[in-house]
Amino acid sequence: MRSDRVGLDRLIRRAPIAGIFALTLLFHNSSADAGASVQVLATLPQAGGAITHHLSGDALPVGSKYRIIVSVDSGMSLAVDALSGSGTRDRLFSVDKATANQSIVLPRDGGWYSTPAKPSELRLVATHGDMATEHVIRIIDSSPRAGILLRESAGPPSAMVSSPRDEVLLGTNAVGDVYKQIAIYRTAALKLALAKEPSFRSGPGVTVFRTAAPGVVLIRADKSIGSGIVISQRGEVLTNWHVIEGAKDIAILMKPPVGQRLSPSDVYLAKLLKYDQVADLALIQVLRTPPNLVPLRIGDERSIVVGSSVHAIGHPNDQEWTYTQGVVSQIRTDYTWQDNTNFLHKATVIQTQTPINPGSSGGPLLDDDVAVIGVNTFLLPEKQGLNFAISVGEVKRFLEMPGNREGKKRKEESNPSPAPQNPCKGHRQFPSFIDSITKKQVVPFDTLCLGRPNVWRVGEPPEYLLWDYVGDGKIDIKIVYKFAPDVDLWIAYKSRDEVPTMFGYDYGRKGKPDRWVPVNPAHQ
């Protein structure tokens, strides 16, 4: 594996981490007539905290405590039980007739329930009338060492890894890709994302911002940040192609209500639907449709008049949900420009003096009727007040286009410098040994050409894998094989102090998580 450490010091910080976190596990009865909903709030015994949503079956570290909030919409009987993996049933609450539209917080004394002290499975069952709802909490030992005494292996290493699965994980930049993906969430979670109202209190700007801001998203890709426009209830988002060009992972941040901090539940992964390299447009879609989407209306190019007022909302230089106002300076037909994507672009654009800075690309240019008349795209850096948005006519053509449109690259520079060669070829496996504490087989690997192990596969058949991605003896990733049937659990320790910061779920055991859940995002 090639060691990619660029920016790693920024992603992996050694600052102390507050260990508390809160996890919200939401589950609902599959019947529409159940009339009950349950939330479980969990916390570790340290100090600090953040709240996020979890799905049934997600992990919870040993040592957690939890509360249950039950809401019902009818006066039927209600019972809440906790079922342990050994089959023990504890009745947590029961009432013959629940009060409709009122929440019940358990335990009733305002304290906390404690999870089992050892890894196990806990099932919470809420029975409302004759309808029962079950939610599964898998309690795990989230420490990277987990009792294993990792020691330096004696004997010479061999040149090959031992299984196709090791080849998938160790033979790619899997952990590097994971850290890039985690960085998207870390950056998002550290932001307050509190949208500020425009400084003036009259005119159309206030109305435009308040109406349109919820339909503008922040996009974090592997190498860039930009803006996007929600255009449908299906979660389709319009943006610039250069914002997501070459990205393996795309995250979309929805604007929280004014006055509320950004929560990890506001972050959604997205996929690319189609693109137009010539006009620099792209259409992406969130993988899990957020609730309460606010699509913006696509306007009419006939409303674009030189001298008319226009409005822009975006995230310039990481300043989220920023509002600016300007006028249409001119309309440029078949305008050509170049950017750092190595492509030549051509489209009808709207020239405006409304500021467009890095992070604003992909955001909407709006008229006074809060209709999208352009996609803010680029500026001429050597000129003041020359900013450009892709015209709505180009946008409509793109949305109606059945597939992708490829662009033309600029001519490559002659005699390019050769790519640096990595002198370390392949990955070396050290002799296995039996750990004296757990009596489990440990297979060490060296993926960084250190001459010593930085990866340890534990158990036979493999139970989990410990990965020191940097090579300094601190565990960065723990992969729990078959955490659930056909699911591997990735635990990330970005603080480098053996406190978990993210849980990743690899559905189908493909070698890379499909979903990340921040454990303590506010302190990463």
N, C-alpha and C positions, 0 to 999 in steps of 0.2 A: 504494500500500500504506500502510495506517495504521501509524505507528511505535508499537509497543508496547514501552516500555522499562521497565515496572514490574518491579522486582526484577532487572533485567539486570545491575546491578553485582554482585549476589550470585551470579549464574550465571556471569559472565565475570570471572574474577579475574586480576589482573596479576602474581600471585606467580610466582616462577621455577618452572619445571617440570623435573623430572628426566626425561631423555629416554629412559632405558631402559624397555623393557617386555618381557614375555614373552607369547608367543601359543602356545596349544596347539591344534594342528590334528589332529583325530582323524579317522581314516578306517578303514573296515573293508571287507573283501571282501564283495561282494554275495552270495557263496555262503556258506551256513551251515557248510560243511565246510572253509572256507579255513584255519581254525586259526591265523590270525595277526592281530595288531593292531599299528598303528603310531601313535606320537605324535611330533609335530615341535615342539620347543621353540625359539622364535626370540627374539632379543634385539638391541636396538640398542646401539651402542658406548658410550652414556653410562652414568650410574650411577643406580640406583634400580630399582624393578620391581614388576610384578604379573602374575598369570597368568590367562588366560582361554581359552575354547574357541573355535576357529574351524572353519568348514565348508570342505570342498573348494571351491576357486575363490575364496576370500576374498583380500583384499589383504594385502601385506606391503611396507613402505617400502623403498626403496633404502637400502643400508647395513646391512641386517639380517644377522645371523648365526644359524645354526640347528644344533640337534642332533636326532638321530633316536633314538627308543626303540622297538625292535622286540620284540614278545612273541609266542611261538609255543606251541602246545599239542601239537605232535607233533615227531618227530625227522626230518622230511623236509628236503630241501635248502632253503637260503634264500639269496636274492640281493636286494640293494637297489641300485637305479640312480637316477641323477639325469639327466633328459633336458632339455636346454636348448631354447629356442625355435628355435635354428638347427639342431636335430637332433643335436647332440653328446650322446653317452651316456657318462657317467662311472660306472664300477662303484665303489660306495662300500663294499660288503661282500659277501662270499660265503662259504658254508660248505656242505660236502657233506651234513652231518647236524647240524641244529640241536639244541640241548638243549631238551627240552620244558619248558614252564612256567618259563622263565628269560628275563629281559629282557636285550637287547643294546643298549648305548648307543654310538651312533656320533657323531663319530669315536672310535675306540678309545683314543686318547691323552688323552681328556678335554677336547679343544679344541672348536672350533666350525668348521662349514662357513660359507663366505661366499656370499651371494647375488650374482648378477651386478650390476655397477656401474651398469647402465642398465636402464630399465624393460623387462621381458620376462616370459615365462611359463616357470615351472619345474615339471616334472612329476617326482614321486617315485614310483617303481614298486617295490613289494615283491613278489617272486615266491617263493612257498612251495610246494614241490613243483611241480605243474603249474597252480597257481592264482596269478593276478597281480592286484594291487590298485594302483590309480593315484590319486594325490592331486595336485591342481593348486594351485600357489601363484602368484598374479599379483603380480609385483613392480612397484611404481609409484613415480613421483616424487611424494611427498606434500607437498612444499613448496607454499605457496599461490601464490608468484610464478612458480615453474617457468620462470625465464628470461625471462618476459615483462616488458617495460618499460612499466608502466602510466603514462600521462601524462594530464594534463588535456587535454580535447578543446577545440578552438577551434570557434567558430561557435555559433549559437543552437540549443537543443534543440527537437525536435519533441514533439508531445503524445501520440503513440501508440507503443506497442511494436510489434514487427514480425512476431510470429508467435503462433499460438495457444499454443504451448508457453511462450513468454515470459509470456503472459497467465496461464497456470496458476501459474507460479512467482512472478512479480512482482505479479500482481493479487490475491494472497491473503497472509495472514500466515504463509506457509510456513515461513520461517526462525524466526519467533516460536514457531510450534507445535513446530518441531524443538528449539528450546532448552528448551521446557517438557518435552519428552520426554526430552532428555538430562539435565535436572535430576533426573529420577527416578533415573537410573542413577548420576549423580554423588553424590547423597545416599546411595544404597545402598552405593556402593563405598567411601565414606569411613568407614563404620561398621565397627567390629570385630565387632559382633553376637555377642558372646560371652555366651551365656545363663548366668546365675548360678543356682546351686542355692539353694533356700530356706535360710534361716538356721538352721532347726531340723533335727535329724537323726532325728526319729522322727515317727510319725503318718502319715496318708495323704497329706499334702501332697507329700512327696518322691516317692512313687510316682506320684501324679497328674501332677506336673510332668514327670517323666522320661518318662512314657508319652505324654502329650498334647502336649508342646511341639513335637515335629516335625510335628504336624498343624495347627499354628497358623502362619499366614503374615502377613507384613507387606505391606500394600497401599499403594502410592504412586499417587495419581491427580493430575490436573492441579493441583488446588487443595487437596488434603487428604491426610491420612495416616490409616490405620486398620488394623484387624486382620481376619483372615478365617479360616474353618474349612474345611479340606480334608474333603470328604465322599464322594469317590469316587476310584477309580483312574484315571478319565478326566480328572482334573484339575479337577473342579468344586469351586468354593469358595463357601461361603455367607458373606455379610457384610451390613452395613446398606446400604440404598439411599442414605442421605445421604453415605456414604463415597465412592461413585463417581458421584453425581449430576452430570450434565452433563460428565463426563470424556470427552475425546477419546482419551486414552492412559491405560491402566491397566497398572501393573507389579506383579508379585507377587515377593516375596523369600522363598525357602525358608530355613528355619533350617539353618545348617551344624552339623556335629557339634560337641559341646562341646569347646572348646579350639582350634577352627579359626577363622580369620578368614573373614569373608564374602567370597566370590569373585564376580566378575561372572557366572560360570556359574550362580550361585544366583538370578539375576534372570530372570524370564520375563514376556513380554507376555501380556495376557489380554483377552478380549472379554466383553461383557455378554450373558447368555443370556435373562434375564427379571428382572422386578422387581415389587414390591408397594409402591406409594407410601403406602398407607394403613397397613400394618403396618411400614413402613420396613425391608424385606428386599430383598436382591438376590442373584442367582446368577450368578457369572462363571465363566469357564473359561480355563485357560492355553492359548495357541495351540500350544505344543509341550510335550507331556506330560513332566514331569520324571521322572527315575528314582527309584525307592525312595520313592514317595509313602506317607504314613502317614494314611489317612483316619480321622477320628474317628467313633465310633459315636453315632448319634442315639438319645437315651434315651426314657424313658416319662414322661409328665406325672404319672402316678400316684406316681412316686417323689419328687415335689416336696412336701415337708412343711415347714410353718412350724417353724423351729428347727433344721432339718437343715443340715449343713455343705455349703458350696459353695465352688468354687474358680474362679479366673479367671486367664487368661493373655492378655496383650496387649502393647501398645507405648505406654504412656502417656508423652506429652511426649517422644517419640523415645527412650525407654528400652526397648530391644527385649527381647522375650520376658521380660516381668516377671510374676512370680507373686504373687497375693494370695489370701487366704482369708477367708471370712466365713460368715454363716448366712442362711437365708431368713427375711426379716422378715414378708412377707405375699405373697399372690397377689392381684393386682388384675385383675378381669375387665372387659373393654371399657374399659380405661383410655384417656383421651385426653390428648394433649400436643402441643406445638408446638415447632418448632426453626427454625433460620435458613434452611431450604430453602423457606420460604414455603408449606408444606403442613401440614394438620392430620392428625395420626396417631391411630389407634385400634387397640388390640390388647390381648390378655390378657398381662400382664407379671408378672415376678417382682421383687418389691421386696427388695433386699438391702443390707446395709451394706458389701459388698465394693466397694472403691473403683473407680470408672469415671471415667477422665480422657480428654481428647482423645488419640486414638491407640489407645485401648482399644476403641472402638466397632467392632462386628463380630466381636469375639473370643468365645470360648466361655465359658459358665457351665457348670461340670462338677459332677457329684456324686461321691461317694467311689468309685464304680465306673468312673470316667473316662468317663462317658457325657455327651453334650451335652444339657443340659436347658434351655438358653436362649442367646440371643445378646445379649451386653452392648451396650446402646444409648445410654442417656443418664442424666444425673443432674440433680437440682435444685440449681443452683449456689448458691442462697441458703440451702440447708438442708444440714446435715452428716449424712452417713450415709444419704441417700436416693438410692439408685442403682437402676436398673431394667434388666432384660433381657427381651427378647421371649421368651415361653414356648415350649417345644418343641411344644406343640399348634399354635400359629400357624405354627411352622416346618414341621411336617408338612403342614399345609394348603397352605402356599405351595409346597412342593416338588411336591405333587400337582396344583397349579393348572396348567391347560394354557397359559395366556398371562400377560399383564401385568394388573395392577389399578391403575388410575389413581386418584390422590387428588384432594382438593379443596383448592384454594389459599385462603389467607387473603385477605381483602379488601385490594385495593391501596390505598395511601395516596392521598388526594386531592391533585390539583395537583402531580404529581411534577415534579421539576426536569428540564428538557430536557437531553438528552444533549449533551455538548460536540461542537461541529462541528469537523471537520478542514478547515482552509482549503485544504489541498493536494489537488487533485483529479487523479487519473490519475498516470501515470508518464512521465517525459520521456526520450526517446532522443536521444543526442548523435550527431553525425556519426561514422561509422566511420573507422578509420585502419589502416594496415598497420604492425605493429610492426617496428622496424628490426632487432631481434635475431633474432626467429624467422620474420619475414616472414609472419606470420599476421594475418588480419583481426581487429580488435578492435572490438566494438560496445559503447559505454558507455551506462549508464542511470543516471538519478537517481530513486530510489524514496522519498527522504526529504525532497524539497523543499529540498535544500541549495544548488541552483544549480550543482552539480558532480556528477560521477559517483560512485556508490558500488557499482555493479554493472558487471562487465565480462564480456561473452560473447566467447570466444576461438575463432577458427577458422571456416571456412566450407566444408562444413557445420560446425555448432558442435561443438567438441571438449570444452570445459569452460567453466564459469562461475565467476567469483570474486565473492564477495558480502561487502561491508563493511556488516554489519547495523546497526552503531551509528553509522557515519558519521565515524569518526575516522582513517580511512586504514589501519586494520588489518583484515586479511581474517579473517572469522569462519567462512565456509563456502566450500568448493570442491566443485563438482559435476562429476564426470567423466562425460560422456555416453557411453553404450554401453561402459562399463567391461567388460561382458560382453554377449553378445547379449540384448537386452531387459532389461538391468540397468544402472541408473545408480548410481555410487558417490558418496556424500556424505562429505566429510572435514570434521570440525569442529575448529576451533582455539580451544577454550574458554580456554586460557591466554593467548591473544592474542599469543603470541611465535613464531608460525609453526611450532610443534611440534604435530603432530596429536594429538588426545586421543580422538576417536571416529571410527569408520568406520560409515556407514549404507548399507544396501543397499536400493535402490528396485526391487523386482521388478515388471516390467511398465511401468516408467517412467511412473508415475502422478503424480509431482511431490512425493512424500513417502516417506521410507524406511519399509520394513516391519520392518527388524531393525537394531539398533545393536550394535556390538561395541566395548567400551571398549579403547582402545589403551594408555592409561596412567591408569586410573581412580584409582589411589591418590594421584595428585598433581594432580588437577584442581581 
